[in-house]
Amino acid sequence: MVTKLGATVRDSISGFTGIATARTEYLFGCVRVLVEPTELKDGVPLDSQWFDEQRLTENSDAQAGGPQPEPVRRDAPK
């Protein structure tokens, strides 16, 4: 699975959840994804973490930011 940037993902081993913000692909096939958490701990943002892409699952329940579809303009009432 290729992780889409902006998707909410979860690490299957640690349970770390956040938004995929970067993806790196190395010369010999290692693919890593940077996950930024959306939670705070004691009022301070947690650090982002890098994970191997195959450890991540996409969380379809959560709503992530990023590009949105262009709004549809409605005609004025007649």
Secondary structure, DSSP 4 states (H G I P E B T S, - for coil): -PPPTT-EEEETTT--EEEEEEEEE-TTS-EEEEEE---EETTEEPPPEEEEGGGEEE-TTS---S--PPPPPPPPP-
